[in-house]
Amino acid sequence: MGLYGELLEPNIPQYRAAKSIIQTLEKLTYQKLGDLSELDAKADAVDKQLDGGMKGDYDL
């Protein structure tokens, strides 16, 4: 069985992919691996920067 995160743009931090992998591991192991709110906040910040026209910061 393999786990992967979908990397839409490898130059951009992939916090949503990391969160997805952690959630999958939680389901497979029946263990809570921690609070994911920090990943949500970081993902929202990246989305906000991308929507604000700051794509150059990530070398797209």
C-alpha positions, 0 to 999 in steps of 0.5 A: 500500500502506498501513500502519496500527496498530490503535488500540484506545483512542487515549488509551493509548500504543500501543506494540504498534501501533508495534512491529507497524508496525516489524516490517512495515517490516522485512519489506518492506525486508529491513532490521533497524530496531533492537531492539524490546525497549524497546517490549515493556517499555513495552507490558508496563508499560501493560498492567500499569497497565491490569490494576492498575485504573489506567485513570484515568491514561489518561482512558478 
